[in-house]
Amino acid sequence: MIADVNAGGERAQVVADRPNVWKTVIRQVPLRVLRPGVLGALLIAIGGVGAGAVVHRDPLLSDTFFNVVRYGHGRDLATAVLFAGLALMVVSWIRLGRMVRSGEIGGRGVALAAAAWTAPLIIAPPLYSRDVYSYLAQGAVLLRGFDPYTTGASALTLPLGGNVASLWQDTPSPYGPLFLLLAKSVVAVTGDNVIIGAVLMRLAVLCGLVLLAWATPGLARHLGGRVSVALWLTVANPLVIAVGIGGAHNDILMVGLMAVGVLMVLDGKHVRGFAVIALATAVKATAVLVIPFLVWVWVARMSGPARHRFVKVCAVGGLTFVGVFGLSTLVAGVDLGWIDVLRSQTPLLTWMSLPCAVAELAFYSVGRHFGAATYEGFLGFFRSAGVYVLVAVLVRQWWMARAGGVEAIRRAAIALLAATVLAPSVLPWYFTWALAIAAAFAWKDRWLAVAAGTSVWMVLVTLPDGTIVARWHYGSMNPVLWWSYLAVTVLIGVWVGMSLLQRGPGQTATPTPPTGPAPSGAEVVEVAAEEPEVAGQRQDQVPRSQPGLKGDGVG
């Protein structure tokens, strides 16, 4: 839009100068920021060969000398290499964050760093989770004519079935039809080759990260945040790169589609936005939570009686959503069985779920001293209570969002966060649901530090082989060792947050918005090509989320 100030030569000049812009961006990111993260990603990939969520029988390493990294001291060495790589990536991320806060690096510089840190992990073994093997198994179940919403991986033979974690062997798929279709297509191409299948699944998930990076500048423009900060919190975050992409989690694909859908609605392309959100829901059902909030955004932009506007938006938006989701279901050849799967209780327990944390702490500190009390009873009670509290929070946030605009999106982010912490089962990458939207708002430094420290803590409490250690006890590990490790992870998270708020060598204070006469059209084009943001300012001062703005020919 800015580049159209002069429709002729200036726009052409911006396009012609684009390679020079990227040369400037490359020079803008110091090697002391970029290089440790790249080396760290390489070490993570190398260490993951022995310490990651590897296949039980690797056709590349089995019966070779290098298979020693999978056992005993070899595995310990691989784990040390992986943690060293993670430390280097975190150091780079903190350095990048300091420069982002001070305005020395813009959005393109952050995107460049994120791409460099992500690239080595594309062909790495699965990291921090065995979920990718479940994805492939569910695709194979569908490909072989079974219903993935009633049949688990135990129906398959090795290697597709045998590499799924024992906890999920008999668990049906909880994912939407579009993702099952994607998994089925990958298995149709790769067959029983789990290694190539995992790489292809990671490439599919990587598309979600690209979509998120594409949508984030537009979201920041609408929601008042800084593009560089939003990208630093999302696409450059070690939680997203090492765990989200390293683990090939479909959550990243879901949030990428969700972010694009929200941006489209904010841009006035309401019908298309609802259609994209339907695709995100067809990957993972969580994305449907933003739909009620986007209804208010759309309603606020229409004219006429409030009730008529609300009914019209619900009718058109609902038909769009149902139509796209229904088409995905028909093409995938499945039914709505995932609804029953989502209603079932999961055996997975972590303290990231507030109901699980309260249940375990209450039982082990008080409940076990009463003969009639049982662990299962405590867990069932607090999980049920968590669901009721979640429903109350969601309804309240939705009603408070009825003014539409930016406030509705803020309430949607709160709803996604509530769905994360109050769910019966929570895993670290679930926090990307809210982060994908919340990152585009303006952040105070202290909350930025909290988000950074929490992100790194969540990586650390997830062991490279996929074990989540945020629980009252960790298997057969010595309790002293286990509690000491948990305490160290907390201290590291605190250190990350405090380090982010410090200034690096040669850094200056955060720049203030410029004052003085407005720049000419040519100057606006040149600045837009260089960096689409100025610290503390919106890229586009035209309020897009206002009543009366229409799109898609509806309302």
C-alpha positions in Angstrom: 0.0 0.0 0.0 2.8 2.4 0.9 4.7 1.6 -2.2 1.8 2.8 -4.3 2.5 6.5 -3.3 3.9 7.0 -6.8 2.5 4.2 -8.9 5.3 4.5 -11.5 9.0 4.7 -11.0 9.2 4.6 -7.2 7.5 1.2 -6.9 9.7 -0.2 -9.7 12.7 1.2 -7.8 11.7 -0.6 -4.6 11.5 -3.9 -6.5 14.8 -3.3 -8.2 16.5 -2.4 -4.9 15.1 -5.5 -3.1 18.4 -7.5 -3.4 20.3 -4.5 -2.0 17.8 -4.4 0.9 18.5 -8.0 1.8 22.3 -7.3 1.5 21.7 -4.5 4.1 19.7 -6.9 6.3 22.5 -9.5 6.2 25.0 -6.9 7.2 22.6 -5.8 9.9 22.8 -9.2 11.8 26.2 -9.5 13.4 28.0 -12.8 13.3 28.2 -12.9 17.1 24.4 -13.1 17.0 23.9 -15.4 14.0 26.8 -17.8 14.2 26.3 -19.4 17.7 22.7 -20.2 16.8 23.6 -21.9 13.6 26.4 -23.9 15.3 23.9 -24.7 18.1 21.3 -26.0 15.6 24.0 -28.2 14.0 25.0 -29.6 17.3 21.3 -30.3 18.2 20.9 -32.2 14.9 24.1 -34.2 15.5 23.3 -34.9 19.2 19.7 -35.9 18.2 21.1 -38.9 16.3 21.7 -40.5 19.7 19.7 -38.5 22.2 16.6 -37.6 20.2 13.3 -39.5 19.7 15.0 -41.9 17.4 13.5 -45.0 15.7 13.9 -48.2 17.5 15.9 -49.8 14.6 17.6 -47.3 12.4 18.4 -48.7 9.0 21.2 -46.2 8.6 23.1 -46.8 11.9 22.1 -50.2 13.0 24.9 -52.8 12.8 27.5 -50.0 12.4 30.0 -48.5 14.8 28.0 -45.2 15.0 25.1 -47.1 16.7 27.1 -46.7 19.9 25.6 -43.2 20.3 22.3 -44.8 21.1 23.4 -46.6 24.2 25.3 -46.0 27.5 28.1 -43.5 27.5 27.6 -42.9 23.8 24.1 -41.7 24.4 25.3 -39.6 27.3 27.8 -37.9 25.0 25.1 -37.3 22.4 22.9 -35.8 25.0 25.7 -33.5 26.2 26.3 -32.4 22.5 22.6 -31.7 22.1 22.3 -29.6 25.3 25.5 -27.7 24.3 23.8 -26.9 21.0 20.6 -25.7 22.7 22.7 -23.5 25.0 24.3 -21.8 22.0 20.9 -21.3 20.3 19.5 -19.7 23.5 22.5 -17.4 23.8 22.0 -16.3 20.2 18.3 -15.8 20.8 19.0 -13.6 23.8 21.6 -11.5 21.9 19.1 -11.1 19.0 16.4 -10.1 21.5 18.6 -7.4 23.0 19.2 -5.9 19.6 15.5 -6.2 18.7 14.6 -4.3 21.9 17.1 -1.5 21.1 15.8 -1.2 17.5 19.2 -2.3 16.0 17.6 -5.2 14.1 14.3 -5.2 12.3 11.8 -7.8 11.2 13.8 -9.0 8.2 16.9 -9.5 10.3 14.9 -11.6 12.8 13.5 -13.7 9.9 17.0 -14.2 8.5 18.3 -15.5 11.8 15.3 -17.7 12.3 15.8 -19.3 8.9 19.5 -19.9 9.6 18.7 -21.6 12.9 15.9 -23.7 11.5 17.6 -25.0 8.4 19.9 -27.6 10.1 17.0 -29.2 11.9 15.0 -30.0 8.8 16.9 -33.3 8.3 17.5 -33.9 12.0 16.0 -36.9 13.8 12.7 -36.2 15.7 13.5 -34.1 18.8 11.7 -33.7 22.1 8.7 -35.8 21.0 7.7 -39.1 19.3 4.5 -37.5 17.9 5.7 -37.6 14.3 5.7 -41.4 14.5 2.0 -41.2 15.6 1.2 -38.9 12.7 2.7 -41.4 10.2 0.9 -44.3 11.9 -2.4 -42.5 11.8 -1.8 -41.8 8.1 -1.0 -45.5 7.5 -4.2 -46.5 9.4 -6.3 -44.3 7.1 -4.4 -45.5 4.0 -5.0 -49.1 4.8 -8.7 -48.7 5.1 -9.1 -48.4 8.9 -10.9 -45.7 10.8 -8.2 -43.6 12.5 -10.8 -42.3 15.0 -11.4 -45.8 16.4 -8.1 -47.6 15.5 -4.7 -46.9 17.0 -1.2 -47.7 15.9 -1.3 -51.1 17.5 -3.1 -52.3 14.4 0.0 -51.8 12.3 3.2 -53.8 12.1 6.8 -52.5 12.3 8.2 -50.1 11.6 5.3 -47.6 11.4 3.4 -49.0 14.4 6.3 -50.0 16.5 7.9 -46.6 16.8 4.8 -44.9 18.3 5.2 -44.3 22.1 3.6 -47.1 24.2 1.3 -44.5 25.8 -0.4 -43.9 22.4 -0.4 -47.3 20.8 -4.1 -47.9 21.3 -5.2 -44.2 21.2 -7.2 -43.1 18.2 -6.3 -39.9 16.3 -7.6 -36.6 17.8 -6.6 -34.6 14.7 -8.8 -33.1 12.0 -9.4 -34.5 8.5 -7.0 -32.2 6.7 -4.1 -33.3 8.7 -5.0 -37.0 8.4 -5.2 -36.5 4.7 -1.7 -34.9 4.8 -0.3 -37.8 6.8 -2.0 -40.4 4.5 -0.4 -38.7 1.5 3.1 -38.7 3.1 2.8 -42.5 3.9 1.5 -43.1 0.4 4.7 -41.6 -0.9 7.3 -42.9 1.6 5.7 -46.3 2.5 7.3 -47.9 5.5 10.4 -45.6 5.4 9.9 -43.9 8.7 13.0 -41.6 8.4 12.0 -40.1 5.0 8.4 -39.9 6.3 9.4 -37.9 9.3 11.4 -35.5 7.2 8.4 -34.9 4.9 6.1 -34.4 7.8 8.6 -31.8 9.2 8.6 -30.0 5.8 4.8 -29.9 5.9 4.9 -28.4 9.4 7.5 -26.0 8.3 4.9 -24.5 5.9 3.0 -23.4 9.0 6.1 -21.6 10.3 6.4 -19.8 6.9 2.7 -18.8 7.1 3.2 -17.5 10.6 6.2 -15.4 9.5 4.2 -14.1 6.6 1.1 -13.1 8.7 2.9 -11.7 11.7 3.9 -8.3 10.2 0.2 -7.7 9.2 -1.0 -8.7 12.6 1.5 -6.4 14.3 0.2 -3.6 12.1 -3.3 -4.1 13.3 -2.6 -4.9 16.9 -0.1 -2.3 17.7 3.1 -4.4 18.2 6.5 -4.3 16.7 7.2 -6.6 13.8 10.7 -7.5 15.0 9.5 -8.3 18.5 6.6 -10.4 17.3 8.9 -12.4 15.0 11.5 -12.8 17.7 8.8 -14.3 20.0 7.5 -16.7 17.4 9.6 -17.8 14.5 13.0 -17.3 16.2 11.9 -18.8 19.6 13.8 -21.9 20.6 10.5 -23.4 21.8 9.2 -23.1 18.2 12.4 -24.0 16.4 13.9 -26.8 18.6 10.6 -28.3 19.9 8.0 -27.2 17.4 10.0 -27.8 14.2 12.4 -30.3 15.7 9.4 -32.4 16.9 7.5 -31.8 13.6 4.4 -30.8 15.6 1.2 -30.2 13.7 0.5 -27.3 16.1 2.9 -25.1 14.1 0.9 -25.8 10.9 -2.3 -25.1 12.8 -1.2 -21.7 14.2 0.3 -20.7 10.9 -3.1 -21.2 9.2 -4.9 -19.6 12.2 -2.7 -16.5 12.0 -3.4 -16.1 8.3 -7.1 -16.4 8.9 -7.1 -13.8 11.7 -5.1 -11.4 9.5 -7.6 -11.8 6.6 -10.5 -11.0 8.9 -8.7 -7.9 10.2 -8.0 -6.9 6.6 -11.7 -7.1 5.9 -11.6 -10.3 3.9 -14.0 -12.0 6.3 -15.3 -14.9 4.3 -11.8 -16.0 3.2 -10.6 -15.6 6.8 -13.3 -17.9 8.1 -12.4 -20.4 5.4 -8.7 -20.4 6.4 -9.6 -20.8 10.1 -11.7 -23.8 9.0 -8.6 -25.3 7.4 -6.7 -24.7 10.6 -9.4 -26.5 12.6 -9.2 -29.3 10.1 -5.6 -29.7 11.2 -6.3 -29.4 14.9 -9.6 -28.5 16.6 -8.1 -25.8 18.9 -8.2 -23.2 16.1 -12.0 -23.1 16.3 -11.8 -21.2 19.5 -11.0 -17.9 17.6 -14.1 -18.1 15.4 -16.5 -16.7 18.0 -14.2 -13.7 18.6 -13.8 -13.1 14.9 -17.6 -12.9 14.6 -17.5 -9.8 16.8 -14.9 -8.2 14.6 -17.1 -8.8 11.6 -20.3 -7.6 13.3 -18.7 -4.4 14.4 -17.9 -3.4 10.8 -21.5 -3.8 9.6 -24.4 -1.3 9.8 -27.9 -1.9 11.0 -29.5 -3.4 14.1 -27.1 -5.3 16.3 -29.2 -8.5 16.3 -29.5 -8.5 12.5 -25.8 -8.0 12.1 -25.0 -10.8 14.5 -27.4 -13.3 12.8 -26.1 -12.4 9.4 -22.5 -12.9 10.3 -23.2 -16.2 12.1 -25.1 -17.4 9.1 -22.6 -16.5 6.4 -19.5 -17.3 8.6 -21.0 -20.5 9.8 -21.9 -21.7 6.3 -18.4 -20.9 5.2 -16.7 -22.7 8.1 -19.0 -25.7 7.9 -18.6 -25.9 4.1 -14.8 -25.8 4.1 -14.5 -28.2 7.1 -17.1 -30.5 5.6 -15.3 -30.6 2.3 -12.1 -31.5 4.0 -13.8 -34.3 5.8 -15.3 -35.7 2.6 -12.0 -35.5 0.7 -10.1 -37.2 3.6 -12.8 -40.0 3.7 -13.4 -39.8 7.4 -16.2 -38.8 9.7 -16.5 -36.7 12.9 -15.1 -39.3 15.2 -12.4 -37.0 16.5 -15.1 -35.3 18.6 -15.5 -38.5 20.7 -11.7 -38.8 20.9 -11.3 -35.3 22.3 -13.9 -36.0 25.0 -12.0 -39.0 26.3 -9.5 -38.6 29.2 -5.9 -38.7 28.3 -3.4 -40.6 30.5 -0.7 -37.9 29.9 0.0 -35.8 33.0 2.2 -32.7 33.3 2.3 -29.7 35.6 1.8 -27.4 32.6 -1.9 -28.3 33.0 -3.0 -26.4 36.0 -5.7 -29.0 37.0 -3.0 -31.8 36.9 -0.6 -29.7 38.9 -3.1 -28.9 41.6 -4.3 -32.5 41.7 -0.8 -33.9 42.2 0.3 -31.3 44.7 -2.9 -31.7 46.7 -2.8 -35.5 46.8 0.9 -35.9 47.6 0.9 -33.2 50.2 -2.5 -33.8 51.9 -4.7 -36.4 50.2 -2.4 -39.5 50.6 -2.6 -39.1 54.4 -6.3 -40.0 54.3 -7.1 -43.7 53.7 -10.2 -43.1 51.6 -8.5 -40.6 49.2 -7.1 -41.9 45.9 -4.8 -40.3 43.3 -7.3 -41.1 40.5 -10.1 -39.4 42.5 -8.1 -36.2 43.0 -7.1 -36.2 39.4 -10.6 -36.7 38.1 -12.1 -34.1 40.3 -9.6 -31.3 39.5 -9.6 -32.2 35.8 -13.4 -31.9 35.7 -13.3 -28.6 37.7 -10.7 -27.3 35.2 -13.1 -27.9 32.3 -15.9 -26.0 34.0 -13.6 -23.1 34.8 -12.4 -23.1 31.2 -15.9 -22.9 29.9 -16.7 -20.0 32.2 -13.5 -18.2 31.1 -14.2 -18.7 27.4 -17.8 -17.4 27.7 -16.7 -14.4 29.7 -13.9 -13.5 27.3 -16.2 -13.8 24.4 -18.9 -11.6 25.9 -16.3 -8.9 26.8 -15.1 -9.0 23.2 -18.4 -7.8 21.7 -17.1 -4.4 20.8 -15.0 -6.1 18.1 -11.8 -4.7 16.7 -8.4 -5.2 18.4 -10.1 -5.9 21.8 -11.7 -9.0 20.3 -8.4 -10.4 19.1 -6.8 -9.7 22.5 -9.7 -11.7 24.2 -9.1 -14.5 21.7 -5.5 -14.7 22.7 -6.5 -14.9 26.4 -9.0 -17.6 25.5 -6.3 -19.7 23.7 -4.0 -19.3 26.7 -6.8 -20.4 29.1 -7.4 -23.4 26.9 -3.8 -24.3 27.2 -3.3 -24.1 31.0 -6.8 -25.4 32.0 -6.9 -28.4 29.6 -6.8 -31.9 31.2 -3.4 -32.5 29.4 -0.9 -29.9 28.3 2.4 -30.1 26.4 5.0 -27.3 25.9 4.2 -26.7 22.3 0.6 -26.0 23.1 1.7 -22.5 24.3 2.3 -21.6 20.7 -1.5 -21.4 20.3 -1.8 -18.1 22.2 1.8 -16.9 21.4 1.0 -16.8 17.6 -1.6 -14.1 18.2 -0.3 -12.4 21.4 3.1 -11.8 20.0 1.7 -9.1 17.6 0.5 -6.9 20.5 2.8 -4.3 22.2 4.8 -5.9 24.9 6.3 -4.3 28.1 9.8 -5.3 28.7 9.1 -7.3 31.9 6.5 -9.4 30.2 8.8 -10.0 27.3 11.4 -11.3 29.8 8.8 -13.6 31.4 7.8 -15.0 28.0 11.5 -15.6 27.1 12.3 -17.3 30.3 9.2 -19.4 30.2 9.9 -20.5 26.6 13.4 -21.7 27.5 12.1 -23.5 30.7 9.6 -25.4 28.6 12.3 -26.6 26.3 14.4 -27.8 29.2 11.7 -29.7 31.0 11.2 -31.7 27.8 14.0 -34.2 27.5 15.4 -34.7 24.0 13.8 -38.2 23.7 10.4 -36.8 24.3 10.0 -37.4 28.1 8.2 -34.5 29.9 9.7 -34.2 33.4 7.3 -31.5 34.8 5.6 -33.9 37.2 5.7 -34.8 40.9 8.2 -37.6 40.1 10.1 -38.7 37.1 10.1 -42.5 36.8 12.9 -44.3 38.6 15.2 -41.2 38.7 16.8 -40.4 42.0 14.4 -37.9 43.6 17.4 -35.7 44.6 18.6 -35.6 41.1 15.1 -35.1 39.7 14.2 -32.1 41.9 17.7 -30.6 41.5 17.2 -30.8 37.7 13.8 -29.1 37.9 15.3 -26.4 40.1 18.1 -25.7 37.7 15.7 -25.4 34.8 13.8 -22.7 36.7 17.0 -20.8 37.5 18.0 -20.9 33.8 14.6 -19.5 32.8 15.1 -16.7 35.3 18.6 -16.0 34.0 17.2 -15.9 30.4 14.7 -13.3 31.3 17.2 -11.1 33.3 19.8 -11.4 30.5 17.3 -10.2 27.9 16.8 -7.0 29.8 20.5 -6.2 29.9 22.2 -4.2 27.1 24.8 -6.0 25.0 28.1 -4.4 24.0 27.6 -1.3 21.9 23.9 -1.2 22.3 21.9 2.0 22.9 18.6 2.6 24.5 15.4 1.8 22.7 14.9 4.5 20.1 12.0 6.9 20.4 9.6 7.6 17.6 10.9 10.3 15.3 9.3 13.8 15.3 9.3 16.6 12.8 7.8 17.1 9.3 6.2 14.2 7.5 8.6 12.5 4.9 8.0 12.8 1.2 6.5 9.9 -0.8 9.9 8.8 -2.0 11.2 8.7 1.5 8.3 6.6 2.7 8.9 4.1 -0.1 12.6 3.9 0.8 11.9 3.4 4.5 9.2 0.7 3.8 11.6 -1.2 1.6 14.3 -1.1 4.3 12.2 -2.0 7.4 8.4 -2.0 7.8 8.4 -0.8 11.4 9.8 1.8 13.7 10.1 1.0 17.4 7.0 2.0 19.3 5.0 2.9 16.1 2.5 1.1 13.9 3.5 0.5 10.4 0.1 1.7 9.2 -1.6 4.4 11.2 -4.9 3.9 9.4 -7.2 2.1 11.9 -8.2 -1.1 10.0 -10.4 -2.6 12.7 -13.1 0.0 12.7 -16.9 -0.3 12.2 -17.9 0.3 8.7 -15.0 -1.4 7.0 -16.4 -4.1 4.7 -15.0 -7.0 2.8 -16.0 -10.1 0.7 -19.2 -8.4 -0.3 -21.0 -9.4 2.9 -22.0 -6.7 5.5 
